Amino acid sequence: MEFLHAGHWGEGEVAEAEAAGVPYVVMAEVVEGGVGLMVVQAADRLVALSTAYAASVFRPPEADAEVARFGFTAAGWRRVGEGMYASRAVHERRRQW
């Protein structure tokens, strides 16, 4: 998940979510043997969750199910680069958009 840590595109995604009042951004990257996911809090840029699951390609329903295991609801996945995706998200304890 090298690109997730680099922050070169992630900061823009997080800043847009923060400006829109969305509490979280989920970033996904297709990696060898699976998909890596990172949930970042928009307000303070802290990583709320970092996980991965086995898959050959990125599929939004699978990513949604994985983050849902931790109480997050992702909405509106979009491709932001080769093998990279982002979605805004909320947590079950903080359902405000």
C-alpha positions in Angstrom: 0.0 0.0 0.0 2.8 2.3 -0.9 0.7 5.0 -2.5 -1.6 5.2 0.5 1.3 6.2 2.6 2.8 8.6 0.1 -0.2 11.0 0.4 0.4 12.5 -3.1 -3.2 12.1 -4.2 -4.7 11.1 -0.8 -4.5 14.6 0.7 -6.6 16.1 -2.1 -9.3 13.4 -1.5 -9.3 14.0 2.2 -9.3 17.8 1.9 -12.4 17.7 -0.4 -14.2 15.4 2.0 -13.4 17.7 4.9 -14.7 20.7 3.0 -17.9 18.8 2.3 -18.3 17.9 6.0 -17.7 14.2 5.3 -15.9 12.6 8.3 -13.9 9.8 6.5 -12.3 8.8 3.3 -11.6 5.2 2.3 -8.7 4.7 0.0 -8.2 1.4 -1.8 -5.2 0.0 -3.7 -5.0 -3.3 -5.6 -1.9 -5.0 -4.3 -0.3 -8.4 -4.9 -2.8 -10.9 -3.7 -5.5 -8.6 -2.6 -6.9 -5.1 -2.0 -5.5 -2.8 0.7 -7.9 -0.4 2.4 -7.2 2.6 4.6 -9.8 4.8 6.3 -8.6 8.3 7.1 -10.4 10.8 9.3 -10.9 13.9 7.3 -10.6 16.5 10.1 -7.3 15.4 11.5 -5.8 13.1 8.9 -5.4 10.2 11.3 -5.7 6.7 10.1 -8.8 5.1 11.6 -8.4 1.7 9.9 -5.9 -0.1 7.8 -6.8 -3.6 6.5 -6.6 -5.8 3.4 -8.5 -8.7 2.0 -7.8 -11.4 -0.7 -9.1 -10.5 -4.1 -7.8 -10.5 -7.7 -9.4 -7.2 -8.6 -11.1 -4.2 -6.9 -14.9 -4.6 -6.6 -16.9 -2.0 -4.7 -19.3 -4.5 -3.1 -16.3 -6.4 -1.6 -14.6 -3.3 -0.3 -18.0 -2.1 1.1 -18.4 -5.4 3.0 -14.8 -5.2 4.4 -15.1 -1.7 5.8 -18.7 -2.5 7.0 -17.2 -5.2 9.3 -15.6 -2.2 11.2 -18.8 0.0 11.2 -18.0 2.1 8.2 -20.4 2.8 5.3 -18.6 3.8 2.0 -20.5 5.6 -0.7 -19.6 6.5 -4.2 -16.4 4.7 -5.1 -14.4 6.3 -7.9 -11.2 5.5 -9.6 -8.4 7.9 -8.9 -5.5 6.2 -10.6 -4.3 2.8 -11.9 -5.4 0.3 -9.3 -6.4 3.1 -6.9 -9.9 4.0 -5.7 -11.5 6.4 -3.1 -14.8 6.7 -1.4 -16.3 9.0 1.2 -17.6 7.3 4.3 -19.3 7.6 7.6 -19.1 5.4 10.7 -22.2 3.8 12.4 -21.5 6.0 15.5 -21.3 9.2 13.4 -23.9 9.0 10.6 -23.8 12.7 9.5 -22.9 13.5 6.0 
